[in-house]
Amino acid sequence: MKAAIYNPYWDTLGGGERYTISFAKVLTELGYRVDVQWKDNDLMKRIEERFGIKTMDINVVSDIKKGDGYDICFWISDGSIPLLRSRNN
């Protein structure tokens, strides 16, 4: 099973990002392969340093293709509703 996560605010590493990475961690514990879309591969290292959450099972990718090919897509937005193509959004 595959899950995609999009959060345009990763560079802030605030409460919303802690919530998002905690959700990603739960998905990995449930057996999902989790891909997080971001432009910087050092994101997981920064998350571990900031929040103390182990992220070794979470992948950083450059594009999740709006969830195409994923079973779950978790999308954080500014209120706009994107057209997602995963099985569950």
C-alpha positions as CSV (number, residue, x, y, z in Angstrom):
1,M,0.0,0.0,0.0
2,K,1.2,3.5,-0.9
3,A,0.4,6.9,0.7
4,A,1.3,10.3,-0.6
5,I,1.5,13.4,1.5
6,Y,1.6,17.0,0.4
7,N,2.2,20.0,2.7
8,P,3.4,23.3,1.1
9,Y,4.5,24.6,4.5
10,W,7.3,22.1,5.4
11,D,9.8,24.9,5.6
12,T,8.0,26.3,8.7
13,L,8.2,23.1,10.8
14,G,5.4,24.3,13.0
15,G,2.4,22.5,14.7
16,G,0.7,21.6,11.4
17,E,3.9,20.0,10.1
18,R,4.2,18.0,13.4
19,Y,0.7,16.8,12.9
20,T,1.3,15.9,9.3
21,I,4.5,13.9,10.0
22,S,2.8,12.2,12.9
23,F,0.1,11.1,10.5
24,A,2.8,9.9,8.1
25,K,4.4,7.9,10.9
26,V,1.1,6.2,11.8
27,L,0.7,5.2,8.1
28,T,4.1,3.6,8.1
29,E,3.2,1.7,11.2
30,L,0.1,0.4,9.4
31,G,2.3,-0.9,6.6
32,Y,2.1,1.9,4.1
33,R,5.0,3.1,2.0
34,V,4.8,6.9,2.6
35,D,6.1,9.5,0.1
36,V,6.3,13.1,1.1
37,Q,6.5,15.7,-1.7
38,W,9.2,18.3,-1.0
39,K,12.1,20.0,-2.8
40,D,14.8,19.3,-0.2
41,N,16.0,15.8,0.7
42,D,17.2,17.1,4.1
43,L,13.6,17.5,5.2
44,M,13.5,14.3,7.2
45,K,16.7,15.1,9.0
46,R,15.3,18.5,10.0
47,I,12.1,17.0,11.2
48,E,13.9,14.5,13.4
49,E,16.0,17.3,14.9
50,R,13.0,19.6,15.5
51,F,10.3,17.1,16.6
52,G,12.3,14.0,17.7
53,I,10.2,11.8,15.4
54,K,12.0,9.0,13.6
55,T,11.4,9.3,9.9
56,M,13.6,6.5,8.4
57,D,10.6,4.8,6.8
58,I,9.3,8.0,5.1
59,N,10.5,9.0,1.6
60,V,11.0,12.5,0.2
61,V,10.0,12.7,-3.5
62,S,9.9,15.6,-5.9
63,D,6.3,14.9,-7.2
64,I,3.4,12.8,-5.9
65,K,1.5,13.5,-9.1
66,K,-1.6,14.6,-7.2
67,G,-1.9,11.1,-5.7
68,D,-1.9,9.2,-9.0
69,G,-1.0,5.6,-8.3
70,Y,-1.4,6.0,-4.5
71,D,-3.9,4.3,-2.3
72,I,-4.2,7.4,0.0
73,C,-3.4,11.1,-0.6
74,F,-3.2,13.5,2.4
75,W,-3.1,17.0,1.1
76,I,-2.7,20.1,3.2
77,S,-3.8,23.3,1.5
78,D,-4.7,26.9,2.0
79,G,-8.4,26.1,1.6
80,S,-8.3,25.5,-2.2
81,I,-9.5,22.0,-3.2
82,P,-7.1,20.2,-5.5
83,L,-8.3,17.5,-8.0
84,L,-6.6,14.4,-6.5
85,R,-6.4,11.0,-8.2
86,S,-5.6,8.6,-5.4
87,R,-8.2,6.0,-4.3
88,N,-8.8,7.8,-1.0
89,N,-8.2,11.5,-0.3
